[in-house]
């Protein structure tokens, strides 16, 4: 089969289109004939040289390696101990995350059955491949954590905030992969949503249901917004703490990426900061799949590239201002 591999770390140019053996599914696994694979930040972190994820003490990957965790395709073979999937089933999933062993940038992948769900019949493989990591991140932050694994970012277990018609949520980075799912899931729960992104995304976010839009290139949300119940910051970084002042006392900020927060400041403001690390979860993905099938939540596709053009996909990611998801397609 053909697969994209890293033989060295570096820029997009180090992604190589190789011929490698078709994997053999082990216990608890199925072989998936890949139709599409999502492109996510951990893919370019790995390409750049990150081999140890938060919470790990030793590098967990050696070269050469096939990157990628998000996949949509068709079951080709099933291990003897697997129940619930059969040859010919259309499936999608976030594979072996947290970790760098998803191996989704390939024509075939051996996937843990527990990481998979039936692909929603109402969407194609491209849209399904764009959903798992971003959708599950938003789900586990906002709806249900779904596991008891300790977070590498904090001592306490992350607890989502109850969302309903009386809740106001600010989503920073609302046009990106996690952000556009977070906006839609908050709306599904009845919340009022303030979306922060660049002006080019205003119409798109309005179509997804945003009640208010703030163009961060023109205005600072922390100067315009007060008394929100929850901030979901999908951008993160050192500037993330500025959103604390948009919260009411008792409110919470959920940084998807680690930020720089001061415990004294959060205590003085009477707010909490909580984070977690997304984990593969086929059962949660099945729940998200029902929303995708009903059209309650949709996956926005920024762009698609052939598997052989993974370099161009990573170059697109590096330019930023992504609207939704970048997806690799496998010719059939």
C-alpha positions in Angstrom: 0.0 0.0 0.0 1.0 3.6 -0.2 1.4 5.7 2.9 2.9 9.0 4.0 5.8 8.6 6.3 8.3 10.7 8.2 11.9 9.5 8.0 13.2 12.7 9.7 11.7 15.8 11.4 11.4 19.1 9.7 9.0 21.2 7.5 6.3 19.9 5.2 8.9 18.8 2.7 9.9 15.8 4.9 6.6 14.1 4.3 7.4 11.2 2.0 4.9 9.1 -0.1 6.2 5.6 0.4 5.2 2.0 -0.3 4.9 -0.1 2.8 3.2 -3.4 3.8 -0.5 -3.5 4.6 -0.9 -3.8 8.3 -2.4 -6.9 9.9 -5.0 -6.2 12.6 -4.1 -7.5 16.0 -6.5 -8.5 18.8 -9.3 -6.0 19.3 -8.6 -4.4 15.9 -10.1 -4.1 12.4 -8.4 -3.3 9.2 -9.8 -0.2 7.6 -9.5 0.6 3.9 -9.0 4.4 4.2 -11.1 6.8 2.1 -10.1 10.0 3.9 -7.8 11.1 6.8 -8.1 14.3 8.8 -5.1 16.6 9.3 -4.7 17.8 12.9 -2.1 19.8 15.0 -0.5 16.8 16.5 0.4 15.7 13.0 2.6 18.8 12.4 3.9 18.7 16.0 5.2 15.2 15.3 6.6 16.3 11.9 8.3 19.2 13.6 10.0 17.0 16.1 7.6 16.5 19.1 7.9 12.8 20.1 6.7 13.1 23.7 3.1 14.1 24.4 2.1 15.9 27.6 1.9 13.4 30.4 4.5 11.1 28.9 8.1 10.9 30.3 9.7 9.1 27.4 9.5 9.6 23.6 6.7 7.3 22.3 7.6 7.2 18.7 10.5 6.3 16.5 11.2 7.0 12.8 10.0 6.2 10.2 6.4 6.7 11.3 3.1 7.2 9.5 1.4 10.3 11.0 -2.4 10.9 11.4 -5.1 9.9 13.8 -8.4 10.8 12.1 -9.8 8.3 9.6 -12.9 7.4 7.7 -13.2 4.3 5.6 -14.5 0.8 5.1 -13.8 -2.3 7.3 -11.7 -4.8 5.2 -11.0 -7.4 7.9 -11.9 -8.0 11.5 -9.9 -9.7 14.3 -11.5 -12.9 15.7 -12.3 -11.2 19.1 -14.0 -8.1 17.7 -17.8 -7.8 17.9 -20.0 -5.1 16.5 -18.2 -4.5 13.2 -18.2 -6.6 10.1 -16.4 -6.4 6.7 -18.0 -3.7 4.6 -19.1 -1.4 7.5 -18.3 2.2 7.0 -16.5 3.6 10.0 -14.7 6.7 11.3 -12.5 7.3 14.3 -9.8 9.0 16.3 -7.1 6.3 16.5 -4.9 5.6 19.5 -4.9 9.2 20.9 -3.2 10.5 23.0 -0.3 9.0 21.1 1.5 9.2 17.8 0.6 5.7 16.5 -2.7 6.4 14.6 -1.0 5.8 11.2 -4.0 7.3 9.4 -2.1 8.8 6.4 -2.3 5.5 4.5 -4.4 3.4 2.2 -5.0 0.9 5.0 -4.8 1.2 8.8 -5.2 -1.3 11.6 -7.6 0.4 14.1 -8.7 -0.5 17.6 -12.4 -1.3 17.3 -13.1 0.7 20.5 -11.8 3.8 18.8 -14.3 3.5 15.9 -18.0 4.3 15.3 -20.2 3.7 12.3 -19.8 6.5 9.8 -23.0 8.6 9.7 -24.8 7.6 6.5 -25.8 11.2 5.8 -22.2 12.5 5.3 -19.4 11.4 3.1 -16.0 10.1 4.1 -14.3 13.5 3.7 -16.6 15.1 6.2 -16.5 12.1 8.5 -12.6 12.2 8.5 -12.8 15.8 9.6 -14.8 15.1 12.7 -13.1 12.8 15.2 -10.3 14.7 16.9 -11.9 18.2 16.7 -15.4 16.9 17.5 -14.3 14.8 20.4 -12.2 17.6 21.8 -15.2 19.9 21.9 -17.4 17.1 23.2 -15.0 16.2 26.1 -14.5 19.8 27.1 -18.2 20.8 26.8 -20.5 17.9 27.0 -19.0 14.8 28.7 -15.4 14.0 29.6 -16.1 10.3 29.3 -13.0 8.9 31.1 -11.2 8.9 34.4 -7.6 9.3 33.1 -5.7 12.0 34.9 -5.0 15.2 32.9 -1.4 16.0 32.2 -2.4 19.7 32.6 -4.0 19.8 36.1 -4.5 17.7 39.3 -8.3 17.8 39.3 -10.6 16.0 36.9 -12.1 18.3 34.2 -15.8 18.9 34.6 -17.8 20.4 31.8 -20.1 23.4 32.6 -23.8 22.7 32.3 -25.1 24.4 29.2 -28.7 25.6 28.7 -30.7 28.6 27.5 -29.5 30.6 30.4 -25.8 30.1 29.6 -23.6 32.4 27.5 -20.5 30.9 26.0 -17.6 32.7 24.3 -15.7 30.7 21.8 -12.3 32.0 20.8 -10.9 30.6 17.5 -14.5 29.8 16.6 -13.8 29.1 12.9 -11.2 26.4 13.4 -11.7 22.7 13.8 -12.4 22.6 17.6 -14.0 26.0 17.6 -16.7 25.4 15.0 -17.7 22.2 16.8 -17.7 23.9 20.2 -20.0 26.6 18.8 -22.4 24.1 17.4 -22.5 21.9 20.5 -23.1 24.9 22.7 -26.0 25.9 20.5 -27.4 22.4 20.5 -27.6 22.7 24.3 -29.4 26.0 24.0 -26.7 28.4 25.0 -26.1 31.8 23.6 -22.7 31.9 21.8 -20.3 34.7 21.2 -17.9 33.8 18.4 -14.4 35.3 18.2 -12.5 35.0 14.9 -11.2 37.1 12.0 -13.7 39.1 9.9 -13.4 36.7 7.0 -15.3 34.1 9.0 -18.3 36.2 10.1 -20.8 34.9 7.6 -19.7 31.3 8.2 -20.0 31.5 11.9 -23.4 33.2 11.6 -24.6 30.3 9.6 -23.5 27.9 12.3 -25.6 29.8 14.8 -23.4 32.4 16.5 -25.5 35.0 18.3 -22.7 37.6 18.3 -19.5 37.9 16.3 -16.3 39.7 17.3 -13.6 40.3 14.8 -10.4 40.1 16.8 -8.5 42.0 14.2 -10.6 45.1 15.0 -11.8 44.7 18.5 -10.7 43.0 21.8 -13.3 40.7 23.2 -12.1 41.4 26.8 -13.0 45.0 26.3 -16.5 44.3 24.8 -17.8 41.3 26.8 -18.7 40.8 30.4 -20.5 38.3 32.6 -20.2 35.2 30.3 -20.5 31.8 32.0 -17.9 30.0 30.0 -14.9 30.8 27.7 -13.8 28.0 25.4 -10.4 29.1 24.1 -9.4 27.0 21.1 -6.4 29.2 20.4 -4.6 29.3 23.8 -1.1 30.6 24.3 0.2 33.3 26.6 -2.6 35.8 25.8 -5.4 33.4 26.9 -5.7 34.8 30.4 -7.1 38.1 29.0 -10.4 36.3 28.6 -10.7 35.7 32.4 -12.1 39.3 32.7 -15.0 38.5 30.4 -16.3 35.9 32.9 -18.9 36.4 35.7 -17.9 35.3 39.2 -18.4 31.6 39.3 -17.6 31.3 35.5 -15.0 29.1 33.9 -12.4 29.2 31.2 -11.5 26.1 29.3 -8.2 26.5 27.4 -7.8 23.7 24.7 -4.1 24.5 24.6 -2.0 25.2 27.7 -2.1 28.9 28.7 -0.4 31.1 31.3 -2.7 31.5 34.3 -2.1 33.0 37.8 -3.9 31.2 40.6 -4.1 34.3 42.7 -5.7 36.2 39.8 -8.3 33.5 39.1 -9.1 33.3 42.9 -9.5 37.0 43.1 -11.9 37.0 40.1 -13.8 34.1 41.5 -13.4 32.0 38.3 -12.0 28.6 37.5 -9.7 27.4 34.7 -9.9 23.8 33.6 -8.4 21.7 30.8 -8.1 18.2 29.6 -6.5 16.1 26.9 -8.8 14.5 24.3 -8.9 10.7 24.2 -10.1 8.2 21.6 -13.7 7.2 22.4 -15.8 5.3 19.9 -19.0 5.5 22.0 -18.8 9.3 22.2 -18.1 9.5 18.5 -21.2 7.4 17.9 -23.2 10.1 19.8 -21.6 12.9 17.8 -22.3 10.8 14.7 -26.0 11.0 15.4 -25.9 14.8 15.5 -23.9 14.8 12.3 -26.4 12.5 10.6 -29.3 14.7 11.7 -27.6 17.8 10.4 -27.7 19.3 14.0 -23.9 19.6 13.8 -21.9 19.8 10.5 -18.3 19.5 9.6 -16.8 22.4 7.7 -14.1 21.5 5.2 -11.4 24.1 4.6 -9.7 22.2 1.8 -8.9 18.6 0.6 -5.7 17.2 -0.8 -4.8 13.8 -2.2 -2.8 11.6 0.1 0.2 12.0 -2.1 0.0 15.7 -1.6 0.2 15.7 2.2 3.0 18.2 2.0 0.6 20.7 0.4 -1.9 20.0 3.1 0.6 20.8 5.8 1.7 23.9 4.0 -2.0 25.0 4.0 -2.1 24.4 7.7 1.0 26.5 8.3 -0.7 29.5 6.6 -3.4 29.5 9.3 -6.8 31.1 9.3 -8.3 27.7 8.6 -12.1 27.5 8.3 -13.0 24.0 9.6 -10.9 21.1 8.7 -8.2 20.0 6.2 -8.6 16.5 4.9 -6.5 14.0 2.8 -8.4 11.9 0.3 -7.4 8.4 -0.9 -8.3 7.6 -4.5 -10.5 4.5 -4.9 
